[in-house]
Amino acid sequence: MGRRAGRPGLLGTMARTAAVAGTATAVSGRVQQGQQQRAQAEYDQQQVAAEQAAAQQAQLAPQQPAAAPAAGNSLMDELERLAQMKSSGILDDAEFTAAKAKLLA
């Protein structure tokens, strides 16, 4: 019996389909892997930039006068405490005036 000429048989078609599908899967996997690597590299760069910005902000923070508002709040707290001590009779007028002058100086 002779071999048929023309189109491939069922096994030949299945083999060709398997080869095409395997190649497509490999290419797709490689493309996806490349995209993931690029995304990870971009994420890493963003993290490094954020860390550098935080470090620069930390270096600049001590130079800014952040203690002034806190000092104003504690000054008010101290004055209120002195006023309560005066109203409860712990301090007399002279002691209250002296303590207040000391705080405001």
C-alpha positions as CSV (number, residue, x, y, z in Angstrom):
1,M,0.0,0.0,0.0
2,G,1.3,3.4,-0.8
3,R,1.4,6.5,1.2
4,R,-1.3,9.1,0.6
5,A,-0.1,12.3,-1.0
6,G,-1.5,15.7,-0.1
7,R,-2.8,16.6,3.3
8,P,-1.2,15.2,6.5
9,G,-3.1,12.5,8.3
10,L,-4.7,12.8,11.7
11,L,-1.5,12.1,13.6
12,G,0.4,14.7,11.6
13,T,-2.2,17.3,12.3
14,M,-2.2,16.6,16.0
15,A,1.6,16.8,16.1
16,R,1.6,20.1,14.3
17,T,-1.1,21.5,16.6
18,A,0.8,20.3,19.7
19,A,4.0,22.0,18.4
20,V,2.2,25.3,17.7
21,A,0.4,25.2,21.1
22,G,3.6,24.4,22.9
23,T,5.5,27.3,21.2
24,A,2.7,29.7,21.9
25,T,2.6,28.7,25.6
26,A,6.4,29.1,25.9
27,V,6.3,32.5,24.3
28,S,3.4,33.6,26.4
29,G,5.1,32.5,29.6
30,R,8.3,34.4,28.6
31,V,6.3,37.6,27.9
32,Q,4.5,37.3,31.2
33,Q,7.8,36.7,33.0
34,G,9.3,39.8,31.4
35,Q,6.3,41.9,32.3
36,Q,6.5,40.7,35.9
37,Q,10.3,41.5,36.1
38,R,9.7,45.0,34.7
39,A,6.9,45.6,37.2
40,Q,9.0,44.4,40.1
41,A,11.9,46.6,39.0
42,E,9.6,49.6,38.8
43,Y,8.2,48.8,42.3
44,D,11.7,48.5,43.7
45,Q,12.7,51.9,42.2
46,Q,9.6,53.5,43.7
47,Q,10.5,52.0,47.1
48,V,14.1,53.3,46.9
49,A,12.8,56.7,45.9
50,A,10.4,56.7,48.8
51,E,13.1,55.7,51.3
52,Q,15.4,58.4,50.0
53,A,12.6,61.0,50.3
54,A,11.9,59.8,53.9
55,A,15.6,60.1,54.7
56,Q,15.8,63.6,53.3
57,Q,12.7,64.6,55.2
58,A,14.2,63.1,58.4
59,Q,17.3,65.2,57.9
60,L,15.3,68.4,57.4
61,A,13.0,67.8,60.3
62,P,15.4,68.7,63.1
63,Q,16.1,72.0,61.3
64,Q,12.4,73.0,61.4
65,P,11.1,74.7,64.6
66,A,8.6,72.1,65.5
67,A,9.2,72.6,69.3
68,A,7.7,76.1,69.3
69,P,4.0,75.0,69.2
70,A,4.7,72.4,71.8
71,A,6.3,74.9,74.0
72,G,3.3,77.2,73.6
73,N,1.0,74.4,74.7
74,S,3.1,73.6,77.7
75,L,3.3,77.3,78.6
76,M,-0.5,77.5,78.6
77,D,-0.7,74.3,80.6
78,E,1.7,75.7,83.2
79,L,-0.2,78.9,83.5
80,E,-3.4,77.1,83.9
81,R,-1.8,74.9,86.6
82,L,-0.6,78.0,88.4
83,A,-4.0,79.6,88.2
84,Q,-5.6,76.5,89.7
85,M,-3.0,76.5,92.5
86,K,-3.8,80.1,93.2
87,S,-7.6,79.5,93.2
88,S,-7.2,76.5,95.5
89,G,-5.1,78.6,98.0
90,I,-1.8,76.8,97.5
91,L,-0.2,80.0,96.1
92,D,-0.8,83.5,97.2
93,D,-0.9,86.5,94.9
94,A,2.9,87.3,95.3
95,E,3.9,83.7,94.6
96,F,1.5,83.4,91.6
97,T,2.9,86.6,90.1
98,A,6.5,85.5,90.6
99,A,5.9,82.1,89.1
100,K,4.0,83.6,86.2
101,A,6.9,86.1,85.5
102,K,9.4,83.3,85.7
103,L,7.4,81.2,83.1
104,L,7.0,84.2,80.7
105,A,10.6,85.2,80.9
